[in-house]
Amino acid sequence: MVDQRTKRIAKNTFMLYIRMFLIMGVSLYTSRIVLNTLGIEDFGIYNAVAGFVTMLSFLNNAMASATQRFLAFELGKEDKTKLHNVFNMSINIHLLISFVIFILGETIGLWFLKTQLTIPVDRMEAAAWVYHFSLAMLIIEMISVPYKAIIIAHERMDIFAWISIAEVSLKLFVVFVLQMFGLDKLKFYAVLLFGVIFLIKFLTGVYCHIKYEESKFRFYWNSSLFKILFSYAGWNLWGNSAGVIMGQGINVLLNIFFGPVVNAAYGIAFRVKNAVNQFVQNFQIALNPPIVKSFAANNLKYMHQLIFRGAKYSFFLLFSLSLPILFETEIILKIWLKTLPVYSVIFTKLVVVNILIESISRPLMTAAQASGKIRLYQTAVGSLLLFNLPVSYLFLKLGFAPESSLWIGIVISIIALFVRLKIISPLVKLNVMKFFKEVLLRIIFVSIISIIIPCFTNIYLQSGFFRLFISIVVALFSVGLAVYFVGLDKTEQIFVNKKLKLIFFKIKGQ
């Protein structure tokens, strides 16, 4: 049974990696064209305004986590009636949240846009277009969350992958259309993106309605279930709002203190973050439903195995991609963008370091959601993450450089990892000392060993395409060896050896 589940995770991960490589390539290319088409100032305005709208999604993010958890849990329990009821109630709640977000966005949000953000007067009208259409996209995303959640809960990662590929392909098409017309490109870009999101979410809903009986919406109201879902989402609200503020709140602060040019650099860094993060998120998306289902089935031993290996493999996968980026950030950005906004190099380095740290925590976050007991977890971790904003404001007010806010975020992410371990371990009976030994120590040793050879390459070779190529090869080789000899235990090494022998014999047989 475990073997079948492991094979399913591997198959889903493979499908999601195909999705990732296509999305990452298209997204990076799209960002380059958008930057050159809009110009640095308009690109910065778009990132500042759209980033501010993203902050309004904190209500939706909280409910999305609740929806995914409860749908996966009921699938683990194999209760189709409760599954359908959870889906219907989640649609009702998302519609309610969408209405609240719309009211907040068109009142307080609009006031903040016009009075607090640093936007040139002659571009305020275009910024308003971006704001309204970004808000409309956010609302569509909210309403479609239960449909996305039901696909993930059923572990249909092939469908999830194809939907994502279709979305990013249409966004690439938007970039080419943008260059064909002489309209205000910032306004036109916002309108076209809205059209893409509307079409994709509509087709996702149609697919779910045809494929899954429980996704056929009918009005259903259960006060008890509403309280359970909303109470769960309420505690998630604190942690999710903290996560949004940690990212986009800093973006708003940078706009207030330094203007849209620095927002352009921040936008570039976060596009790199999103692209790199796809590398590990695909593995984690495939891993999350089995963690929740194993807890629902009271199979804690298998759940612990998934948490340990998930945390470790997530870091190793991300580190193998991140190491060349950290050593060769400037030349990679120049190849990608040609024109580099100031601060983009240091922002990118610090953002990549932060997501490496966060990758270790993600299976722990899923374990907390699976337990259902999230009050203490969300209160403690959410409060810690929210602390990032006032501390960053203080440092920027005292005259520190823009990157200081990202350094603060790194320190807080490290502290948050240990707080999560402390809180989650009794909830799912996780052995903390074993986690330190099997996960954290192996990660630390692999990181130290892996950077030695790339350091020499970086020091003794002149910067350029040749050094970039050598750095990528050396980094992958160093990480691969370090992971095999230090990062894996004996059982994992035996598994890798068997797979390598199987591949060798297949090639030899051909």
C-alpha positions in Angstrom: 0.0 0.0 0.0 2.8 2.4 0.9 4.6 1.5 -2.3 1.5 2.4 -4.4 1.2 5.7 -2.5 4.9 6.4 -3.1 4.5 5.7 -6.8 1.5 8.0 -7.0 3.5 10.8 -5.3 6.4 10.2 -7.7 4.1 10.2 -10.8 2.4 13.4 -9.6 5.7 15.0 -8.9 6.9 14.1 -12.4 3.9 15.7 -14.0 4.3 18.8 -12.0 7.9 19.1 -13.0 7.0 19.0 -16.6 4.6 21.8 -15.8 7.3 23.7 -13.9 9.9 23.7 -16.7 7.4 25.0 -19.2 6.0 27.6 -16.8 9.4 28.7 -15.5 10.8 29.2 -19.0 7.7 31.0 -20.3 7.4 33.2 -17.2 11.0 34.3 -17.2 10.8 35.2 -20.9 7.5 37.0 -20.4 8.9 39.1 -17.5 11.8 40.2 -19.7 9.4 41.3 -22.5 7.0 43.0 -20.1 9.8 44.9 -18.5 11.2 46.1 -21.8 7.7 46.9 -23.2 6.4 48.8 -20.2 9.6 50.4 -19.2 11.1 50.4 -15.7 8.8 53.0 -14.2 5.5 51.4 -15.5 6.8 48.0 -14.6 7.5 49.3 -11.1 4.0 50.9 -10.9 2.4 47.6 -11.9 4.3 45.6 -9.3 3.5 48.2 -6.6 -0.3 48.4 -7.4 -0.8 44.6 -8.1 1.3 43.8 -5.0 -1.0 46.0 -2.9 -4.1 44.3 -4.2 -2.4 40.9 -3.4 -2.4 42.1 0.2 -6.2 42.1 0.2 -6.1 38.4 -0.5 -5.3 37.5 3.1 -9.0 36.6 3.8 -9.0 34.3 0.7 -5.7 32.7 1.5 -6.9 31.7 5.0 -10.1 30.1 3.5 -8.2 28.4 0.7 -6.0 26.5 3.2 -9.1 25.4 5.1 -10.9 24.3 1.9 -7.9 22.2 0.8 -7.4 20.6 4.2 -11.1 19.6 4.7 -11.6 18.3 1.2 -8.4 16.2 1.4 -9.5 15.0 4.9 -12.9 13.9 3.8 -11.4 12.1 0.8 -9.1 10.3 3.3 -12.2 9.4 5.3 -14.0 8.3 2.1 -17.2 10.1 3.1 -18.7 11.4 -0.2 -21.7 13.1 1.5 -19.5 15.2 3.8 -17.1 15.9 0.9 -20.0 17.4 -1.2 -21.2 19.4 1.8 -17.7 20.8 2.5 -17.4 21.8 -1.2 -20.8 23.6 -1.2 -20.1 25.4 2.0 -16.7 26.5 0.8 -18.2 28.0 -2.4 -20.7 30.0 -0.2 -17.9 31.2 2.1 -15.7 32.2 -0.8 -18.6 34.2 -2.4 -19.0 36.0 1.0 -15.3 36.7 1.3 -15.2 38.0 -2.3 -18.0 40.5 -1.5 -16.1 41.7 1.6 -12.8 42.1 -0.4 -14.7 44.0 -3.1 -16.0 46.5 -0.6 -12.7 46.9 1.1 -10.9 47.2 -2.2 -13.1 49.9 -3.7 -13.1 52.0 -0.5 -10.1 51.8 1.8 -7.9 50.2 -0.9 -8.7 52.9 -3.5 -8.0 55.6 -0.9 -4.6 54.1 -0.1 -3.7 53.9 -3.8 -4.5 57.5 -4.4 -3.0 59.0 -1.3 -0.3 56.8 0.1 1.5 55.1 -2.8 4.3 56.9 -4.6 3.0 57.1 -8.2 3.8 59.9 -10.8 0.7 62.2 -11.3 0.6 61.5 -15.0 0.4 57.8 -14.5 -2.2 57.7 -11.7 -5.1 57.0 -14.2 -3.2 54.0 -15.6 -2.4 52.8 -12.1 -6.1 53.0 -11.3 -6.9 50.7 -14.3 -4.3 48.2 -13.0 -5.8 48.4 -9.5 -9.5 47.8 -10.6 -8.6 44.9 -13.0 -6.2 43.4 -10.4 -9.0 43.5 -7.9 -11.4 41.8 -10.4 -8.8 39.1 -11.0 -8.4 38.5 -7.3 -12.1 38.0 -6.9 -12.3 35.5 -9.7 -9.3 33.6 -8.2 -11.2 33.5 -4.8 -14.4 32.1 -6.2 -12.4 29.4 -8.1 -10.4 28.2 -5.1 -12.7 25.2 -4.2 -12.4 23.9 -7.8 -8.6 24.0 -7.7 -8.7 22.4 -4.2 -10.8 19.5 -5.4 -8.4 18.7 -8.2 -5.4 18.8 -5.9 -7.3 16.7 -3.2 -8.0 14.0 -5.8 -4.3 14.2 -6.7 -5.0 14.8 -10.4 -1.7 16.7 -10.9 -1.8 16.0 -14.6 -4.9 18.2 -14.9 -3.5 20.7 -12.5 -0.4 20.9 -14.7 -2.3 21.3 -18.0 -4.4 24.1 -16.5 -1.3 26.0 -15.4 0.4 25.5 -18.7 -2.6 26.8 -20.5 -2.7 29.9 -18.3 1.0 30.7 -18.7 0.8 30.2 -22.5 -2.1 32.7 -22.7 0.0 35.1 -20.7 2.8 34.7 -23.2 0.3 35.4 -26.0 -0.8 38.6 -24.1 2.8 39.8 -24.2 2.9 39.6 -28.0 -0.5 41.2 -28.3 0.7 44.0 -26.0 3.4 45.0 -28.5 1.1 45.0 -31.5 -1.1 48.0 -30.5 -0.3 51.6 -29.7 -2.6 51.9 -26.7 -1.5 52.8 -23.2 0.4 49.6 -22.6 0.0 49.5 -18.8 -3.8 49.8 -19.1 -3.9 47.3 -21.9 -1.8 44.8 -20.0 -4.2 44.9 -17.0 -7.2 44.3 -19.3 -5.6 41.4 -21.2 -4.4 39.6 -18.0 -8.0 39.9 -16.6 -9.3 38.1 -19.7 -6.8 35.3 -19.3 -7.7 34.6 -15.7 -11.4 34.8 -16.4 -11.2 32.2 -19.2 -8.9 29.8 -17.3 -11.0 29.8 -14.1 -14.2 29.3 -16.1 -12.8 26.3 -17.9 -11.5 24.9 -14.6 -15.0 25.1 -13.2 -16.5 23.4 -16.2 -14.0 20.5 -16.0 -14.7 19.9 -12.3 -18.4 20.0 -12.8 -18.1 17.3 -15.5 -15.5 15.1 -13.7 -16.4 15.3 -10.0 -19.9 14.7 -8.7 -19.1 16.6 -5.4 -18.2 19.7 -7.3 -21.7 20.2 -8.7 -22.7 23.2 -6.7 -26.1 23.4 -5.1 -27.1 25.8 -2.4 -26.4 24.2 0.9 -26.1 25.8 4.3 -25.1 24.1 7.5 -24.4 26.5 10.4 -22.3 23.9 12.3 -20.1 23.3 9.3 -19.9 27.0 8.6 -18.6 27.6 12.1 -16.0 24.8 11.8 -14.7 26.0 8.4 -14.8 29.6 9.3 -13.2 29.1 12.7 -10.4 27.1 11.1 -10.1 29.8 8.4 -10.1 32.5 11.1 -7.0 31.1 12.8 -5.5 30.6 9.4 -6.2 34.3 8.7 -3.6 35.4 11.1 -0.9 33.3 9.6 -1.8 33.9 6.0 -2.1 37.7 6.4 1.3 37.6 8.0 2.7 35.7 5.0 1.2 38.2 2.5 2.4 41.2 4.5 5.9 39.7 4.7 6.0 39.7 0.9 3.8 42.5 -0.4 3.8 44.7 2.7 7.5 45.2 2.2 6.8 46.0 -1.4 4.5 48.8 -0.3 7.1 50.1 2.2 9.7 50.2 -0.5 7.4 52.2 -2.7 6.7 54.7 0.1 10.4 55.2 1.0 12.1 54.8 -2.4 9.5 55.0 -5.2 8.6 52.7 -8.2 12.1 52.1 -9.5 13.0 50.1 -6.3 9.6 48.3 -6.8 10.8 47.2 -10.2 13.9 45.6 -8.6 11.7 44.0 -6.0 9.3 42.7 -8.7 12.3 41.2 -10.6 13.5 39.4 -7.4 10.0 38.0 -6.7 9.7 36.8 -10.3 12.9 34.9 -9.7 11.6 33.7 -6.4 8.4 32.4 -8.0 10.2 30.7 -10.8 12.7 29.0 -8.4 10.0 28.2 -6.0 8.1 26.3 -8.6 11.0 23.8 -8.6 10.1 22.7 -5.0 6.4 23.6 -4.9 5.6 20.9 -7.4 7.1 18.3 -5.1 5.2 19.8 -2.2 1.9 20.0 -3.9 2.1 16.3 -4.7 3.1 15.6 -1.1 0.5 17.7 0.8 -2.7 15.5 0.1 -0.9 12.3 1.3 0.2 14.0 4.5 -3.4 15.1 5.3 -4.9 11.7 4.3 -2.3 9.7 6.3 -3.2 11.8 9.4 -7.0 11.2 8.7 -6.3 7.5 8.5 -4.2 7.7 11.7 -1.1 6.4 9.9 1.3 8.6 11.8 4.4 6.6 11.0 3.9 7.1 7.2 3.0 10.8 7.9 6.3 11.3 9.8 8.2 9.7 6.9 6.6 12.1 4.5 7.4 15.1 6.7 11.1 14.2 7.2 11.8 13.3 3.6 9.6 16.2 2.3 11.5 18.8 4.3 14.9 17.3 3.3 14.2 16.7 -0.4 12.5 20.1 -0.8 15.7 21.8 0.4 18.0 19.7 -1.8 15.9 20.2 -4.9 15.8 24.0 -4.4 19.4 24.2 -3.4 20.6 22.5 -6.5 18.9 25.2 -8.6 19.7 28.1 -6.2 23.4 27.6 -5.8 24.4 28.7 -9.4 21.9 31.6 -9.1 23.5 32.8 -5.8 27.0 32.7 -7.3 26.1 34.2 -10.8 23.1 36.4 -10.0 24.3 39.4 -12.0 25.2 37.7 -15.2 22.0 35.6 -15.1 19.9 38.7 -14.7 21.7 40.5 -17.5 21.1 37.6 -19.9 17.5 37.4 -18.9 16.6 41.1 -18.7 19.4 43.1 -20.4 18.3 46.2 -18.4 18.8 45.7 -14.6 16.9 47.9 -12.2 19.1 49.1 -9.3 19.1 46.7 -6.3 17.8 43.8 -8.4 21.0 41.7 -7.8 21.1 42.0 -4.0 17.3 41.6 -3.8 17.4 38.4 -5.8 20.2 36.8 -3.7 18.4 37.6 -0.4 15.0 36.4 -1.7 16.5 33.1 -2.9 18.2 32.5 0.5 14.8 33.1 2.2 12.9 30.6 0.1 15.6 28.0 0.9 14.9 28.4 4.6 11.1 28.4 4.0 11.3 25.2 2.0 12.2 23.2 5.1 9.1 24.5 6.9 6.5 23.6 4.2 5.8 20.0 5.2 5.6 21.2 8.8 2.9 23.7 7.7 1.0 20.9 6.0 1.2 18.8 9.2 -0.2 21.6 11.3 -3.1 22.0 8.8 -3.7 18.2 8.9 -4.0 18.1 12.7 -6.8 20.7 12.6 -5.4 22.2 15.8 -4.0 25.4 14.4 -4.9 28.1 17.0 -1.6 28.2 18.8 0.4 27.5 15.7 -1.1 30.4 13.6 -1.1 32.8 16.6 2.6 32.3 17.3 4.0 31.9 13.8 1.6 34.6 12.4 2.6 37.1 15.1 6.3 36.4 14.5 6.0 36.9 10.7 3.9 40.1 11.1 6.8 41.5 13.2 8.7 41.8 10.0 6.7 44.9 8.9 7.2 47.2 11.9 10.9 46.2 12.2 11.5 46.9 8.5 9.7 50.2 8.8 11.9 51.2 11.7 15.1 50.3 9.9 14.0 52.1 6.7 13.0 55.1 8.7 16.4 55.2 10.3 18.0 55.4 6.9 19.1 51.8 6.3 19.3 50.5 2.7 16.3 48.9 1.0 17.8 45.4 1.3 17.7 45.6 5.1 14.0 44.6 5.1 14.9 41.4 3.3 17.7 40.6 5.8 15.1 41.0 8.6 12.8 38.6 6.7 15.6 36.0 6.6 16.2 36.2 10.3 12.5 35.9 11.1 12.2 32.9 8.8 14.9 31.0 10.7 13.2 31.8 14.0 9.9 30.7 12.6 11.2 27.3 11.6 12.1 26.5 15.2 8.8 27.9 16.5 7.0 25.6 14.1 8.9 22.6 15.2 8.2 23.3 18.9 4.4 23.7 18.3 3.8 21.0 15.7 5.8 18.1 17.3 3.1 17.4 20.1 0.2 17.8 17.6 1.4 14.9 15.4 3.7 13.2 17.8 6.8 14.2 15.8 10.3 13.4 17.2 12.1 16.8 17.3 15.5 15.4 17.9 15.2 13.0 15.1 14.1 15.9 12.8 17.3 17.8 13.8 19.5 14.8 13.2 17.9 13.5 10.0 16.9 16.8 8.4 18.6 19.9 9.7 22.1 18.5 10.3 22.1 16.8 6.9 21.0 20.0 5.3 23.7 22.1 7.0 26.5 19.6 6.1 25.3 19.3 2.5 25.2 23.1 2.2 28.7 23.6 3.6 30.3 20.9 1.5 28.5 21.9 -1.7 29.8 25.5 -1.8 33.5 24.7 -1.5 34.3 24.0 -5.1 31.9 26.6 -6.6 33.7 29.2 -4.4 37.1 28.4 -6.1 35.4 28.6 -9.5 34.0 32.0 -8.7 37.3 33.3 -7.4 39.7 32.1 -10.1 37.6 32.4 -13.3 36.7 35.7 -14.9 33.0 36.6 -15.0 31.3 35.7 -18.2 29.4 33.0 -20.1 32.2 30.4 -19.6 32.3 30.9 -15.8 28.4 30.7 -15.7 28.5 27.4 -17.6 31.3 26.0 -15.4 29.5 27.3 -12.2 26.3 25.5 -13.1 28.0 22.2 -13.9 30.3 22.4 -10.8 27.4 23.4 -8.5 25.1 20.5 -9.7 28.0 18.1 -9.4 28.9 19.3 -5.9 25.3 19.3 -4.6 24.7 15.8 -6.2 27.7 14.3 -4.4 27.1 16.0 -1.1 23.4 14.9 -1.1 24.3 11.3 -2.0 27.0 10.8 0.6 25.8 13.1 3.4 22.2 14.0 2.7 20.7 10.5 2.2 20.6 7.7 4.8 21.5 4.1 4.0 18.0 3.1 2.9 17.8 6.1 0.6 21.2 5.4 -0.9 20.3 1.8 -1.6 17.1 3.0 -3.4 19.1 5.4 -5.5 21.6 2.7 -6.4 18.9 0.4 -7.5 17.3 3.1 -9.7 20.7 4.0 -11.2 21.5 0.3 -12.0 18.0 -0.1 -13.6 18.7 3.0 -15.8 22.2 1.7 -16.7 20.9 -1.7 -17.7 18.1 -0.2 -19.8 20.6 2.0 -21.7 23.0 -0.9 -22.1 20.2 -3.1 -23.4 19.4 -0.6 -26.1 
